[in-house]
Amino acid sequence: MNAWKNNSKIKILTVLSVIFLCSSFLAFNARSEQDNLYRLQPNQLMPLKRPGVVFEHDEHNYKAELEDCSVCHHVYDQKGKLIPGESSAGISCAECHFESENAAPGLRRAYHMQCKNCHIRKNKGPVTCAGCHPD
């Protein structure tokens, strides 16, 4: 009887260990996939009128055949002239696009101009409110 109890404990520990390892793997894998997933809903735009845009950065760039970060992450000089090839990647869009006397459009308008105008120009991607902001 004692051997059965010890064997039973080993089985339970083995099952629990397998469950733990599997759940850890799944959590890590899900996190890796989410590292590329962004929900564009910055605090500066709160409260939102529609849900934030879910944006898969790498998948988008692959489909759009974008390799130059500066296409979206642009930089302008003090006179408002685009600096070709200069990238603002890693800097929050809200740092330049805020509502004030700044020459740059506000954040909401900047997102809409950048994304929607590119989609229209390339005749690809969503251009309607619901196309980008699904309920």
Phi, psi and omega in degrees: 000321181295321179296322179297318179297315179296318178296320179296318178297320179295318179298315181297314179298321179296313180298315179297322178295316179297316179299315180299314181296317179295315180293324177296317179297314181296319179296317179295316181296317179296320179295319179298320179291326182284341178301334182263357185258125181239144169248111182282096178209064183297152180304329182295341180258006181282145355282144180283145175275333179225163178299150178297153181284131173272124188229119177262097189308301185295319179297318178300311182294326177295310181296323182276357182056044179261124176242339182266111182301330185291349176299317178260320183265072187276165176223135178243149177279182183298336181270000179086016180263133180298134175262103184300137176079351179275130186246142175255020179303138181093352178252135179298136178304326183294343179294328178255327186258086177229161182278111177188206178276006178300143180290334181289146177296156177300165188300311181300314181294321180298314177301311183297316180296312184297307186285305185297316181296322178293317179298319179293313182300320182268355183054042179217149175086166182287148177228355178266162179303308182292336178294326179259328183246072181293142179282000000 
